[in-house]
Amino acid sequence: MDTPLRLEVIVASVRPERFAPVVADWFLRTLRAHGEFDTGVIDLIDTPLPADLTETPAAADFRARLAAADAFAVVTSEYNHGYPAALKTAFDTAKHEWRAKPIGFVSYGGLSGGLRAVEQLRQVVAEIHMVSIRETISFHQAKKRFDAAGETQDGAAIDAAERMLRQLAWWARTLRAARATDPYPG
């Protein structure tokens, strides 16, 4: 398959004073330099998904974007040891569109760097038949990790990004080929 791998980056935080754009923009620059993916961004602050999961044109458009994707990466904060409610709504808005596709996590927060949110998310994505990438990018005390230009010198996160993107690309290629030859039975 010569078609580029389609990766949708989902930005989870919808708080008005969120730090998400700083982390997401850094990740997108890193991702685009990697060059293996055709990348889109689904920022949940701009994606009006109904919390009651009713059918709307926005929900249908969201599911269509998910269906066209080969892989996902979520940029998520950690609030009170968990992930944002908007992200749970996003996962619950679709079903089959997530299946047999890989997902990586970019987390940020205080001392835990968002890792408690990621561990909860691994349970959610397993239930909807996704493949969670082992490598995670996390920013502990995130606001101290980025300069005024949105760059970071956090070597652990930079190294993790390279490993995660290689793993995400491998899983995306492998699962896309598998879905094409043997549809997932989920």
Secondary structure as UniProt FT lines:
FT   STRAND          5..11
FT   TURN            16..17
FT   HELIX           20..34
FT   STRAND          37..43
FT   HELIX           44..46
FT   TURN            51..52
FT   HELIX           57..68
FT   STRAND          71..77
FT   TURN            80..81
FT   HELIX           85..93
FT   HELIX           96..98
FT   TURN            99..100
FT   STRAND          102..109
FT   TURN            111..114
FT   HELIX           115..127
FT   TURN            128..129
FT   STRAND          131..140
FT   HELIX           142..144
FT   TURN            148..149
FT   HELIX           155..181
//
